[in-house]
Amino acid sequence: MSDAMIRVPSEVRDRLAVIAESRGTSIRSLVQEFAETTLTDEERRERAERTRAYLAEHFGVEVSDEESEAMGRKLRDALAGGHGAAA
């Protein structure tokens, strides 16, 4: 595997170093993990459609666009520390 140089501001580099150290890894591994696990918008849409199809086929549950958006907001709120999340 060949390496590539990624230029970021020094503050970003320093922050990545702190995060990597706290996880017992390197910046290289941290960036690699991010690239391997982060979905693009298109990948998220495809996954959502597969999930909707699975729910409909196996559980008879049809999820509307509005319900999906509401669930997405709740999940984002919960992942952001629970601010605004409704129980």
N, C-alpha and C positions, 0 to 999 in steps of 0.2 A: 504494500500500500504506500503510495507516495503522499507526502505531506504537502499542505498548502498553508500559506501565510494568511491569516485573517487579521485585518487591522481594526482595532477598536480603541476608543479613548482610554487613557491610563486608568481612569476611575472605574471603567467597566472591567478592565484586566484585573485590577486590584480586588474588585468585588468577586469576580470569578475565582480568584486565588483563595479568598477567604472561604467561599462556599465549598470549593474543592477540598481544602484542608479540613474543614469541619466534617466532610464526608469520607475523609481518608483516601482521597483519590487525587488525580491531577486535573488541571484545566483541560487538557486534551481529552481525557476520559469523560469529563463532565460535558464538554461540547459534543462529543461523539454520542453519549447517551441521549442528550437533548435531540440531536438530529435523528436518531433511530426511533425515538418514542413520541415525537411531536407530529401530530397529524396536520395535513394541509386542510384548507376549507373544503376542498373537493373530497378528500378522504373522510372527513367528518360527515359530510352529506351522504356519501355512499354507506358509511357505517350506520347512520341513522335510518336510512331506507331499509337496509338489511334487518335492523332491529325491529322496525315497524312491521316488516313482512313476517318475521319470526313470531312476534307477539300475536299477529292476526292469525297465522297458521296454527300455532301450537296452543294458544290461549283464547282465541276468539276475541281479542281486544284490538279495537281500531283506535289508533291515537291520531287525533286531529293536529293540524299545524299549530293551532292555538295552544293545545295541551302540551305539545312538544316544546314550544317556545317558553311556556310557563315553567315546565320542568327544568329546562335549560337555565332559566334565570335562577330558580331555586338552587340548582346545583352550583352555579357560579357563585352565588351568595354564600352558600355553605363552605365552598372551597376557599373563599376570600375571608373566612373567619366568622361567618354567621351573621354578618351585618345585613339586616333586612330580610333574612330568611324566615319564612312563615312555617309554622309547625303544623 
